Structure formats: structure tokens, C-alpha cells
Amino acid sequence: MKANRLTRLIIALCLCVSMILPVLSCAETGLGDSSTDLTSSADIAQSVPPENSEPEETDYPFLDVNYEKDEFLIFNSEQKYYMIMNVLADDVTGEPVNDAQYNAMLKVEEKYNIDLVEYYCGWDNLLVEIQNTCSTGEDLYDVAYLKSTNVGSMFTSSYLNNLYDVQNINIDKPWWNQQMKEDATLLGNHLYYLSSDAHLMAFEGTWAVYFNKTLASNFGLSSLYDEVYNNTWTLERLTELSKQCTAQNGDPSWEFDANGSSIYGMASFKNLINALMVGCNEHYCLKDSEGVPYFAMANSSTVYDVTEAIAALTGSTADGAYISANSSGKHYTKDIFAQNRSVFMGGELKAGASELKNMSNPYGILPIPKYNSDQENFLSNMLWSTLLMTIPTSCSDVERTAAVMDLLSYYAWRDVLPVYYERLCYRGTHDVESVSMLEVISKNRYLNWAIAYDWIDSIEPSINTELDAGRANTIAALIKGATRVVPKLIEKTIADLEKIE
């Protein structure tokens, strides 16, 4: 066991009075693949393995190692946003997702003869705690889950290992988010974070579109899943349907009244803007053929068309097609969609495990719409503060960390996420089609990596605010102002990377 670990862990656990464990019932997420990859309901039903069946393991390249019951400590956050934050599970409880996590943990422990332990730090103290550990060089945590917004300052301080220098991680395998890996790689060979389903926040924090099945049927919408199957699920179509599906029902205005009867087309709040921008394949930053990042919005040929299309939806408040709500007494999930007051809702997948768990009407899940049918893939945005897997430089055995986390991620991808799908889709949505939708969402989950590197603070919050209010005429000025700031921040990051080399 590493020196001082047990003492530190006991102290830490005493300081953490309790961790709020999320109540699981059903959940949602959001990122998609092209419509050609969609699976039919019959195929999905036939693909569900028999109960208690054990999947084949011959496709995983197990290592011939024995870690002699050494302790492996995972640095993680306390529960946040009512999401599943734990990587490990304490015991079998009968709750399917928890038990799948527990079994995955046991398999890793038995295969590599290691003792997995998790330390929960306060959400607001993650960065300071891990910085202090790295600055002193204390070999305490084997792996650290950090908010995406923390990664930039950590690697520029040389506190994170470049994952391309690590051998025992199967970096190109599907249990690691490949879209994120490609986006996060700078200059072709710098990568400081990855994401897998070993930490379910990356799934639960993904955005999707929910629809109220009962209300949708009342408004004559009977084939919303077909919009995805037929590649007609676009932002324009969502806007059209949101405008179509409204009813004032005797209320004096469209001003929200918790005791009112009006039905809105779509409810969400300003973070929906990030999801719609990503869904329309519009990005703040991209990379050139050499892996060098640049501020893409400055010369985008589509950004104004996309932002005007978003404003066409979010600016439709006067006729009830859209309502932005994220305050006490007017929450877009709990007080509007869950109370059957809107037909559509833009939100994170975790809503199904929290705010929607007691919803009286059944709901369905769709990916974030494309900009148009010519766009290749459905894309869904991940929460801006998603926790990401990193290996701190204070870790003395990087290859051991890589081996353990790779295997744990493999089991999570193979055994945990399918259980999560089934729990949501057969209890929350009451249909098999949502399994297919979740597959579409999961395949291309996208993290706005420019946020992770601290480049777009000068523009991204402002665009969210402006478009949420339906104002697209201010976007040009915001982009012009950002062209004086963002490229300089990118240049500084590149310079820091070259120093690390």
C-alpha cells in the first residue's frame, strides 16, 4: 500500500459528512450517429441477451499481471446535479445499474488482484485538492476525475500525463469516447484526458430532446421516432412542431403560471444553446490538418444561418412555442415538462433519473436534431463541466493505472451501459425504440473541448444568453470581439505544449 494513503483516506471520509446517492429509475443522454446506423425495434429486441448470460471476453487483450492486492485509489467528486457520480459500488443492492457497476469492479479486482477504492472530494475543491497533491509530488491518487474546465490549467502546469505516452491503455477501442479523443488531441500527439462509461456522468450529462407521448398524440404526432429513422429530424422540424403543439387553454397569457393550464411547445433553458449549436455541427474551435486548433467561428460560412435558425425556435415565446425556465417555481424539467405542460423538452439524460421519475405521462427520447438532412451525423452535447479521466503526474505507476482503468472502462461499456439503457427504456419510456435512440445519442457524444482549454469564456456564455432570448442580430459583434481574444489564448496553449515537449 502506498505511504500515507490510508490515513489520508480516513481523514477525507470523516470530512465528507455524506454523499448523496442518486435515485435511479430512468435516464437520458445525447449524441448521435448517422441515420444509416439506426437499428430497428425488432433487431433491438432480439439482441437483448438472455438473463444471467455472460458475454464473451475473448475480444479484450487482458494483461498477465498481479498487483498483489495493492490499493488503487480513484479521485472523484461527491454527487452533483443528481447524477450517478460513483465509479465503484459498495455492494449488491438489487438496483440494476449499481449491481452492474459492482460486478464490473469485482471482475477487475479479481483479474488483476487489486483493491479498488474511491475517494470523494467536494465538487468545488477538486482542482485545489489535486493541484496540491501534484505540487508536493505525493503519490496518493492513481487516477483523477476532473471537471473539463480544470484540465487546461492542470496540463499547462505539467500535472497531467500525456496519454499517448502510456502503453497499457487501448486508446483506440470503442470503450473510450473516440470523438472526444480526436477532438482533445492537440498537435497530433498531446492528449491529457479521456472519457468512458466507467464514470456515467459523461452519459447522464449528455443532452437530448424529450417528448411527452400523451401530449404528442393529442396534437396528432404519432411517429416522432420515424423523424430520426427517416433523417428528417432537423432543427427546422423541431421548431415547426413546437409551434404546432401549443394550447393556451384559457390562460390570460403565455406568462408561466404554476397553476395554469397552458401547454408550451418546448421547454428548456440557456444551456440548450450549446446543445443546438453542436447538434447543427457548428463549433467554436476546430483543428487544421496538423492538429493545430483555431477559432472556427471567425470564418464559418454557416454560423449565422445556424444561429438564426436557433433564434427562430427560442424567439417564439410570444406564441408559446418555447419557454426558457430554470428558476425556482419555473424549472423547465420539474415544473413544466414533468407536469405535462410542454410537448418537448431539451435536457440532460439524467433528468429521467431525477425530475421525471414520477411523471404521470410516458415520455420518449430523441437525439438533438441536425441542422439539415445533408448533415452526416446526429451530435449531442455533453455537460460543460463533465468529469474526465486523467492520470496525475504524482502517480508513480502510470502503466498500472492505465491497465486498471482500461479494463474497468471495457466492463462498463460492455456490461453497465446496456443495463442503463434497459432501465430507462422499459420503465421510463415504455418502448423499445428509445434503446435505438440512446444508441444514436451515445455513439457521437461531443464535449465542447474549447471549454476544456479555457479559450472561449469571452464568447460562449454570451451566445447562450443572447440566443436563449431569441436574439441572433448580436452574434456578429460577439464573434468579432472574440477574434481579438480566442486566437491569443490558443497561441498560449500551443506555446505551453511546446514547452512540455
HELIX and SHEET records of a PDB file:
HELIX    1   1 ARG A    5  LEU A   15  1                                  11    
HELIX    2   2 SER A   35  ASP A   37  5                                   3    
HELIX    3   3 SER A   41  SER A   47  1                                   7    
HELIX    4   4 PRO A   96  TYR A  112  1                                  17    
HELIX    5   5 TRP A  123  ASN A  125  5                                   3    
HELIX    6   6 LEU A  126  THR A  136  1                                  11    
HELIX    7   7 SER A  148  THR A  156  1                                   9    
HELIX    8   8 LEU A  163  ASP A  165  5                                   3    
HELIX    9   9 GLN A  178  ALA A  184  1                                   7    
HELIX   10  10 MET A  201  GLU A  204  1                                   4    
HELIX   11  11 LYS A  213  ASN A  218  1                                   6    
HELIX   12  12 LEU A  224  TYR A  229  1                                   6    
HELIX   13  13 LEU A  235  GLN A  244  1                                  10    
HELIX   14  14 LEU A  272  GLY A  279  1                                   8    
HELIX   15  15 ALA A  296  ASN A  299  5                                   4    
HELIX   16  16 VAL A  303  THR A  314  1                                  12    
HELIX   17  17 TYR A  332  PHE A  337  3                                   6    
HELIX   18  18 LEU A  349  ALA A  353  5                                   5    
HELIX   19  19 VAL A  398  TYR A  411  1                                  14    
HELIX   20  20 ALA A  412  VAL A  416  3                                   5    
HELIX   21  21 LEU A  417  ARG A  423  1                                   7    
HELIX   22  22 LEU A  424  GLY A  428  3                                   5    
HELIX   23  23 GLU A  433  LYS A  443  1                                  11    
HELIX   24  24 TRP A  449  ALA A  452  1                                   4    
HELIX   25  25 GLU A  460  ASP A  468  1                                   9    
HELIX   26  26 ILE A  475  ALA A  482  1                                   8    
HELIX   27  27 VAL A  486  ILE A  500  1                                  15    
SHEET    1   A 4 ILE A 114  CYS A 121  0                                        
SHEET    2   A 4 ASP A  70  SER A  77  1                                        
SHEET    3   A 4 VAL A 143  LYS A 147  1                                        
SHEET    4   A 4 LEU A 387  THR A 390 -1                                        
SHEET    1   B 5 TYR A 322  SER A 324  0                                        
SHEET    2   B 5 TYR A 264  SER A 268  1                                        
SHEET    3   B 5 SER A 342  GLU A 348  1                                        
SHEET    4   B 5 TRP A 207  ASN A 212 -1                                        
SHEET    5   B 5 TYR A 363  LEU A 366 -1                                        
SHEET    1   C 2 CYS A 285  LYS A 287  0                                        
SHEET    2   C 2 PRO A 293  PHE A 295 -1                                        
SHEET    1   D 2 ASN A 326  SER A 327  0                                        
SHEET    2   D 2 LYS A 330  HIS A 331 -1                                        
SHEET    1   E 2 SER A 380  ASN A 381  0                                        
SHEET    2   E 2 ARG A 445  TYR A 446  1                                        
END                                                                             
